[in-house]
């Protein structure tokens, strides 16, 4: 493989930079070439997948989790062997059901399904040929890929440790400046934090995420910054409660996305999920109280 879009991680093992430097709605991919060719995630771009397939013919597609940026171009490989997490529900085979899983209202689901199909070209997946589970070692393309379940971001979210090169694929523990993303109903803040703490303790020589360039050597500072962002995100909601505010007022203020997403329906879905999860934690810890639909900080 040549060009700055590909970076060698080990023998016959490559990082593939996604379109737009791996930013959503794309993601980085990971390629193993040997007697068989394995691609991890299918969101780096249609042309890149076609280019790789033309040069090597992809035999196996591994899906790290069922978010649209990770399955976006799976249909280019629909006739290949597909591996998927044990936890991925069958809703992945129906865009409307997938939309209902990822949103909190009927309006949001209908809109999400439309965007996925028409703007991003996501197609319903078929059921996998095989499923993997936590701690399972996949011996493919001369590699030993340990599947590591890391829920919280999504129930079926997995990371991978390739033992021979010491490469940790942290997928959506992604080291972005935004920090942890938990904007779906099934996402869970504390579970996500525990997953980060679990993954950062693994024995690795480099870390590659789905949306940022590889990090060589010790990535403790990157993991810690990602962990610190959980507190920063919770603090944003606490600050909004300094003066009484309704939940809808917080959503409209857009503390996380700062009204920067081009689609406000989707933005509100994500804001509602992330604000509500942090409000629940703040109320549990006695830092915020609710009266007649208004939330205020407890002194």
C-alpha positions, 0 to 999 in steps of 0.5 A: 500500500502506498500514499499518505492515506495508508500507514503501516502498523506491522507486517501486512497490517495497515491504517487506512485514513478515512475521508475527511481525515476520518471525521464523521460520517466517515471513519478510519479503517484497518487492513490486514493482507496475507493469504486472506485480506481482512478489513475492519470497518467499512466507513473510510470511503467508497473509492478507497474500499474499491481501490483496496478490493481491486488490489487485494480482494477483501475476503473478510469484513469485521464490524466494530459496532453498528453506528452508520459511519462504521457500516456505511459502505458495507454493501460493497462487500456484501458477498464476503464473509462478515463478522459482527459483535455478538451484541449487535441486534437484528435491527441492523438489517432494517434502517427504520428499526436502526433509527428507532434504536438510535433516537428517542422520538418517532419524529427523530427516527423517521428523520434519522432513517431518511438521512441515513438512506438519502444523505449517507447512503447507508443500506440495511445490513444482512445478518453476519456469517459469524459473530465474535464476543468479548476476549475472543481471539480472531486468527485471521490473515496471519494476525491474532486480533483480540476482540475487547467489548467496550460498551457505553458508547454503544452496547455493541461497541468493540475495540481490538488488540492485535497481539503480534504488532501490539496495536490497539484499535480503540475505535470510538474511544477516539481521542477527539477534542469533543470527547466521549460521545453518548448521544443514543438512548442505549449509551451510558456515561458510567459504562463508557468511562469504565470501558475507557479505563479498561482499554487504556490498561491493555498492553499496547505499543500504539493506539489507533482510533477510528477518527484520529491519526495513530498514536505511537508508544504510550497514549496514557495522556490521550486516554486521560484527556478523554476521561477528563472530558466526561467531567467537563461534559457533566460540568457544562450541564451543572453550569447551566443549572446555576440559574433555573433552566428547563430541559428544553431550554438546555437542549435549545442552548446546545451546550455540546454541539453549539448549534453547529450541526447542519441538521437540527432534528438530529442535533436535538436528538443528540443533545437530549440524550447527552444532557439527560444522562448528565442531569441524571448523574448530577441529580443522583449525586445531589448536585442538581434538583428539579422543581416543576420542570426546572433544574437548579444547582443545589448549593 
